Amino acid sequence: MRSTDRPAPDREIALADQLRQAKEQIESANRLFDEGLKAVSMARETVAECARLASDQSLSEGVLASAPVTEHRRLHRSGCPPKIDQDPALQTFILARLDRLTYQEIADEIAAAFPEDRRVSKSTVHAWHKRRRKAPRFTWSRRSSQMDHPG
């Protein structure tokens, strides 16, 4: 056997040392991986328990509401609010003319007096007036000087 076929003793020691360090690093990484897996598992169990407790609590307490469900739904309608309801000047303009003009005439006067983005059609005026008539009215009571509701 030639001397060149065999690694030098220093080289053998260095390779053995590198192999030992690599094994230690693998063992350390495995320990960290196991600890991380345990932590994730415990976190999942905690989340599941909290969700179960929250579900049990909400079912046992029920839904607490101060207003009837229909009122809640009425106040949270989807879509844009009616244009007239958002514009007090337009409301005043329409109310001043409701007693003496037709819906078409009111719409024509609105078109003459307001810019294009604030104009409404005769059917919009009619629908707004119809909703307004159906809505409960709040009035001042002369006797008690407080707001009274007819309902």
PLY file of the C-alpha trace (Angstrom):
ply
format ascii 1.0
element vertex 151
property float x
property float y
property float z
element edge 150
property int vertex1
property int vertex2
end_header
0.00 0.00 0.00
1.30 3.34 -0.90
1.44 6.25 1.43
-0.72 8.34 -0.90
-3.65 5.86 -0.79
-4.23 6.37 2.86
-5.44 9.74 4.29
-3.14 11.53 6.66
-3.87 11.06 10.37
-4.63 14.76 10.80
-7.11 14.59 7.96
-8.82 11.54 9.55
-9.17 13.37 12.84
-10.63 16.43 11.12
-13.17 14.31 9.19
-14.18 12.42 12.34
-14.59 15.74 14.18
-16.77 17.17 11.35
-18.88 14.00 11.31
-19.40 14.20 15.10
-20.43 17.90 14.84
-22.86 17.15 12.01
-24.49 14.37 14.09
-24.83 16.76 17.08
-26.42 19.42 14.86
-28.90 16.87 13.51
-29.80 15.73 17.03
-30.21 19.35 18.17
-32.42 20.14 15.16
-34.54 17.06 15.89
-35.03 18.17 19.52
-36.04 21.68 18.39
-38.40 20.22 15.79
-40.06 18.00 18.43
-40.44 20.96 20.81
-41.96 23.09 18.03
-44.35 20.31 17.09
-45.45 20.00 20.73
-46.00 23.79 20.94
-48.10 23.82 17.75
-50.13 20.86 18.98
-50.80 22.55 22.34
-51.79 25.79 20.59
-54.25 23.92 18.37
-55.79 22.22 21.41
-56.13 25.60 23.18
-57.82 27.17 20.15
-60.22 24.24 19.85
-61.09 24.46 23.57
-61.66 28.23 23.39
-63.88 27.82 20.34
-65.88 25.11 22.11
-66.30 27.26 25.23
-67.32 30.31 23.18
-69.84 28.24 21.24
-71.30 26.74 24.42
-71.52 30.17 26.08
-73.22 31.87 23.12
-75.74 29.05 22.80
-76.56 29.10 26.50
-76.93 32.90 26.70
-78.85 33.33 23.48
-78.95 36.51 21.47
-79.66 39.58 23.56
-81.37 42.36 21.67
-83.10 45.50 22.83
-85.06 45.95 19.60
-87.15 43.46 17.67
-85.41 41.65 14.84
-87.54 43.36 12.21
-86.49 46.82 13.41
-82.85 45.76 13.28
-83.28 44.55 9.72
-85.09 47.71 8.70
-82.24 49.88 9.94
-79.58 47.78 8.21
-80.96 47.59 4.70
-78.51 46.92 1.94
-77.94 49.41 -0.84
-77.79 53.19 -0.84
-80.15 55.25 1.30
-82.77 57.16 -0.70
-81.46 60.41 -2.16
-84.29 62.48 -0.65
-83.63 61.14 2.86
-80.03 62.35 2.64
-80.85 65.87 1.44
-82.77 68.09 3.92
-83.02 70.96 1.41
-84.61 68.64 -1.13
-87.03 67.35 1.52
-88.09 70.89 2.41
-88.48 71.77 -1.27
-90.71 68.74 -1.88
-92.78 69.19 1.30
-93.49 72.81 0.36
-95.03 71.65 -2.94
-96.76 68.36 -2.06
-100.12 69.93 -1.26
-100.47 71.90 -4.49
-98.49 70.11 -7.27
-98.48 66.67 -8.87
-95.47 64.41 -8.52
-94.46 65.14 -12.12
-94.66 68.92 -11.53
-92.57 68.56 -8.37
-89.95 66.55 -10.30
-89.93 69.23 -13.02
-89.39 72.02 -10.45
-86.62 70.00 -8.80
-84.94 69.65 -12.20
-85.12 73.43 -12.65
-83.91 74.32 -9.14
-81.29 71.68 -8.31
-78.11 70.46 -10.02
-78.31 67.19 -11.92
-76.80 65.01 -9.17
-79.56 66.09 -6.73
-82.51 65.59 -9.10
-85.09 62.86 -8.57
-87.90 61.43 -10.68
-91.63 61.62 -10.02
-91.68 57.97 -8.93
-88.91 58.67 -6.38
-90.90 61.60 -4.97
-94.02 59.43 -4.79
-92.21 56.52 -3.10
-90.59 58.87 -0.58
-93.92 60.56 0.19
-95.63 57.18 0.56
-92.93 55.94 2.99
-93.14 59.20 4.89
-96.90 58.82 5.35
-96.48 55.27 6.65
-93.70 56.14 9.12
-94.72 56.80 12.74
-94.85 60.49 13.59
-93.28 62.00 16.67
-95.14 65.03 18.03
-94.83 67.44 20.92
-97.39 66.95 23.63
-98.62 70.28 24.95
-99.49 68.85 28.33
-96.21 67.12 29.13
-93.75 69.10 26.93
-92.21 65.79 25.87
-92.08 63.85 22.65
-95.02 61.49 22.23
-95.25 58.58 19.88
-98.68 57.62 18.55
-97.87 53.89 18.69
0 1
1 2
2 3
3 4
4 5
5 6
6 7
7 8
8 9
9 10
10 11
11 12
12 13
13 14
14 15
15 16
16 17
17 18
18 19
19 20
20 21
21 22
22 23
23 24
24 25
25 26
26 27
27 28
28 29
29 30
30 31
31 32
32 33
33 34
34 35
35 36
36 37
37 38
38 39
39 40
40 41
41 42
42 43
43 44
44 45
45 46
46 47
47 48
48 49
49 50
50 51
51 52
52 53
53 54
54 55
55 56
56 57
57 58
58 59
59 60
60 61
61 62
62 63
63 64
64 65
65 66
66 67
67 68
68 69
69 70
70 71
71 72
72 73
73 74
74 75
75 76
76 77
77 78
78 79
79 80
80 81
81 82
82 83
83 84
84 85
85 86
86 87
87 88
88 89
89 90
90 91
91 92
92 93
93 94
94 95
95 96
96 97
97 98
98 99
99 100
100 101
101 102
102 103
103 104
104 105
105 106
106 107
107 108
108 109
109 110
110 111
111 112
112 113
113 114
114 115
115 116
116 117
117 118
118 119
119 120
120 121
121 122
122 123
123 124
124 125
125 126
126 127
127 128
128 129
129 130
130 131
131 132
132 133
133 134
134 135
135 136
136 137
137 138
138 139
139 140
140 141
141 142
142 143
143 144
144 145
145 146
146 147
147 148
148 149
149 150
